[in-house]
Amino acid sequence: MAFSPLPRIMLEPLVRMTLLEDLGRAGDVTTDAVIPAEARSSVALVARQPGVVAGLDLALLAFQLIDPRIEIRVERPDGSPLAPGDVIATLSGPARGLLTAERTALNFLCHLSGVASATARVVRAVKGTKASICCTRKTMPGLRAVQKYAVRVGGGSNHRFGLDDAVLIKDNHVAMAGGVRPAVERVRAHVGHMVKIELEVDSLDQLQEALSLKLDAVLLDNMGPPLLREAVGLVEGRMITEASGRITPETAAGVAASGVDLISIGWLTHSATILDIGLDYRG
């Protein structure tokens, strides 16, 4: 799946805020005490384990904001596969700037590469089926745009970005509205014709009712592969089908084989393990 880098105007406030959090009230007192102001050095961002690069623009922006004199050479841009020992980028310039920006840069790069790598693993698991892997709104506060970007880098797709760009009627909406039909009817009276409407169901009875309401998509929640196959058969292509609920790389293939269009996975963004990447001194 193709992806486009996020523009710098979107990234800079996030990186700047993160650097300011780290610098606090007195700046990098350790580096300023140990490293002479005129010292120059070279370092490399190096993979410690296999995976997929994501978040390199944020990492490099951290160095550039600390000291624009730092020179950068990118070896493996976002989306590149990594093996242990692969050099992602080399940097040279004022040594203080390289050390001060190191942790912020690695925090972004390791985390987002972890998201992309986890996504890529699940995408590989469902290869040969029509299912697309997508993320959810279960993102870390303040990081939604970049985490969803990392999912795209890993070959996945994005679910809605927020509460305002699509309707997803969940079980609590249905309960408080008094049923599926009144919930859907209220939504239709409230939103415009450009807004997609999806309904979460957890039983075939609810699905049968949903099929009479001309929805855009149905979320089949916590259904095993046999029940999912039955649900997909009932839908017969009349709406998009999405499977969700504790899906792992090990179970994804069975879920995808049911014929669903989408598999949404929250842990891709809220719990993905970082990809181990280090900043190695080169001289």
C-alpha positions in Angstrom: 0.0 0.0 0.0 1.3 3.4 -0.9 1.8 6.1 1.7 2.8 9.7 1.7 5.0 11.4 4.2 3.3 13.8 6.6 4.2 17.4 5.9 6.7 19.2 8.2 4.1 21.7 9.3 2.2 18.8 11.0 5.2 17.3 12.6 7.1 20.3 13.9 4.7 21.2 16.8 4.8 17.7 18.1 8.6 17.4 17.9 9.1 20.9 19.3 6.8 20.1 22.3 8.6 16.9 23.0 12.0 18.5 22.9 10.8 21.3 25.3 9.5 18.7 27.7 12.9 17.0 27.7 14.9 20.3 27.9 12.9 21.5 30.9 14.0 24.8 32.5 17.8 24.4 32.2 18.5 22.5 29.0 20.8 19.5 28.7 23.0 20.1 31.7 24.9 16.8 31.3 25.9 17.3 27.7 26.7 21.0 28.2 29.0 20.1 31.0 30.8 17.2 29.3 31.0 18.2 25.7 32.9 21.3 24.5 30.7 23.7 22.5 33.0 23.5 19.5 33.1 19.6 19.4 31.9 17.9 16.3 30.9 14.2 15.9 29.3 11.6 13.6 26.6 9.1 14.6 24.4 6.6 12.9 20.8 5.4 13.5 21.2 1.6 13.5 18.6 -1.2 13.6 19.1 -3.8 16.4 16.3 -6.1 15.1 14.3 -6.8 11.9 11.4 -4.6 11.1 10.1 -1.7 9.1 11.2 1.9 9.4 8.6 4.6 10.3 8.9 8.0 11.9 12.3 8.9 10.5 11.1 12.4 9.6 10.2 13.1 13.2 13.5 11.7 14.4 15.5 13.8 12.0 13.5 16.9 12.7 14.4 16.6 16.4 18.1 16.9 15.4 17.4 19.8 13.0 15.4 21.8 15.6 18.1 21.4 18.2 20.9 22.4 15.8 20.2 23.2 12.1 23.9 22.7 11.4 23.6 18.9 11.8 24.0 17.2 8.4 21.9 14.2 7.6 22.2 11.4 5.1 19.3 9.0 4.9 20.1 5.4 4.0 16.7 3.7 4.5 13.6 5.9 4.4 10.2 5.1 5.9 8.8 1.9 4.6 12.3 0.3 4.2 12.7 -3.3 5.6 15.4 -3.6 8.2 17.8 -6.3 9.3 19.9 -6.1 12.4 22.9 -3.8 11.8 21.2 -1.9 9.0 22.1 1.8 9.0 18.9 4.0 8.7 20.6 7.4 8.6 24.0 9.0 9.4 24.3 12.4 11.1 27.3 14.6 11.6 27.8 18.1 13.1 27.9 19.7 16.5 28.2 17.0 19.1 26.1 18.7 21.7 23.1 18.8 19.3 23.5 15.1 18.4 23.4 14.1 22.1 20.6 16.5 23.2 18.2 15.4 20.4 19.1 11.7 20.7 16.3 10.5 23.1 13.5 12.4 21.5 14.6 11.2 18.1 14.8 7.6 19.2 11.5 7.7 21.1 9.7 8.6 17.9 11.6 6.3 15.6 11.5 3.2 17.8 7.8 3.6 18.7 6.6 4.3 15.2 8.8 1.7 13.6 7.3 -0.7 16.1 3.8 0.2 15.0 4.8 -0.2 11.3 6.6 -3.5 12.0 3.6 -5.0 13.9 1.2 -3.9 11.1 3.5 -5.5 8.5 3.4 -8.8 10.4 -0.4 -9.0 10.4 -0.5 -7.8 6.8 1.8 -10.7 5.9 -0.4 -13.1 7.9 -3.5 -12.3 5.7 -1.8 -12.2 2.4 -3.8 -13.9 -0.3 -7.1 -12.9 1.2 -9.1 -9.7 0.5 -9.0 -8.5 4.1 -7.3 -5.2 4.8 -5.7 -4.5 8.2 -6.7 -1.3 9.8 -6.1 0.5 13.1 -8.6 2.2 15.4 -9.0 5.2 17.7 -7.1 3.4 20.4 -4.1 5.6 20.0 -1.8 7.3 22.5 -3.0 10.9 23.3 -1.4 13.4 21.0 0.1 10.8 18.7 -2.9 9.7 16.6 -1.8 11.3 13.3 1.7 9.8 13.4 0.6 6.4 14.7 -2.0 6.1 12.0 0.7 7.2 9.5 2.9 4.3 10.8 0.1 1.9 10.2 0.0 3.0 6.6 3.8 2.6 6.3 3.4 -1.0 7.5 0.9 -1.7 4.8 -2.3 -1.2 6.8 -5.1 1.3 6.4 -6.8 3.7 8.7 -10.2 3.6 10.3 -11.8 6.9 11.2 -9.4 9.6 12.6 -11.9 10.9 15.2 -15.4 11.2 16.4 -16.2 13.8 13.7 -15.4 12.1 10.4 -17.7 9.0 10.5 -20.4 7.4 12.5 -19.8 4.2 14.4 -22.8 3.1 16.5 -21.5 0.9 19.3 -23.2 -1.3 21.8 -23.7 1.4 24.4 -25.2 3.7 21.8 -27.7 1.0 20.9 -28.5 0.3 24.6 -29.1 4.0 25.4 -31.1 4.6 22.3 -33.4 1.6 23.1 -32.4 -0.5 20.1 -30.6 -0.7 16.8 -33.3 0.9 14.7 -33.9 4.0 16.8 -30.1 4.5 17.0 -29.7 4.3 13.2 -32.8 6.5 12.6 -31.5 9.2 14.9 -28.1 9.2 13.2 -29.7 9.5 9.8 -31.7 12.5 11.0 -28.6 14.1 12.3 -25.7 13.7 9.9 -25.3 14.7 6.2 -25.3 12.5 3.2 -21.5 12.5 3.0 -21.0 10.8 6.4 -20.6 7.0 6.4 -22.5 5.0 9.0 -21.2 1.8 10.6 -23.0 -0.3 13.2 -21.4 -2.7 15.7 -23.2 -6.0 16.1 -22.3 -9.0 18.2 -24.9 -11.5 17.1 -26.6 -12.7 13.9 -29.9 -11.4 15.1 -28.5 -7.9 15.3 -27.0 -8.3 11.9 -30.3 -9.4 10.4 -31.8 -6.2 11.7 -28.9 -4.1 10.4 -29.3 -5.5 6.9 -32.8 -3.9 6.7 -31.3 -0.4 7.5 -29.1 0.2 4.5 -25.9 0.9 6.4 -22.5 1.5 4.9 -20.6 -1.0 7.1 -21.1 -3.4 9.9 -18.6 -4.2 12.6 -18.7 -7.9 13.6 -17.4 -7.7 17.1 -15.7 -10.7 18.9 -17.0 -13.3 16.5 -14.9 -16.4 15.8 -14.2 -17.5 12.2 -17.2 -19.9 11.9 -19.6 -17.2 13.0 -17.8 -14.6 10.8 -18.2 -16.8 7.8 -21.9 -17.1 8.4 -22.2 -13.3 8.9 -20.4 -12.6 5.7 -22.7 -14.9 3.9 -25.7 -13.1 5.2 -24.4 -9.7 4.2 -23.7 -10.9 0.6 -21.7 -7.8 -0.3 -24.4 -5.3 0.6 -22.1 -3.5 3.0 -18.5 -3.5 4.1 -17.8 -6.1 6.8 -15.3 -5.5 9.5 -14.0 -8.0 12.1 -12.7 -6.8 15.4 -11.8 -8.2 18.9 -8.5 -9.5 20.2 -7.1 -10.4 16.8 -3.4 -11.4 16.7 -0.9 -12.3 14.0 -1.6 -15.9 14.8 -5.4 -15.7 14.5 -5.6 -13.1 11.7 -5.4 -15.6 8.9 -8.4 -17.5 10.2 -10.4 -14.3 10.5 -9.4 -13.2 7.1 -10.4 -16.5 5.6 -14.0 -15.8 6.6 -14.2 -13.3 3.8 -14.4 -10.1 5.8 -13.3 -6.9 4.1 -11.5 -5.3 7.1 -9.8 -6.5 10.2 -9.4 -3.7 12.8 -6.8 -4.1 15.6 -6.4 -1.7 18.5 -3.2 -3.0 19.8 -1.3 -1.9 16.7 -1.3 1.6 18.1 -1.9 1.3 21.9 0.4 -1.7 22.6 2.8 -2.4 19.8 6.3 -3.2 21.1 9.0 -0.7 20.0 11.5 -1.7 17.4 15.0 -1.6 18.9 17.0 1.1 17.1 20.2 2.8 18.5 22.3 5.8 18.0 25.9 4.6 17.4 28.9 6.8 17.8 31.0 6.8 14.6 33.7 9.4 15.4 
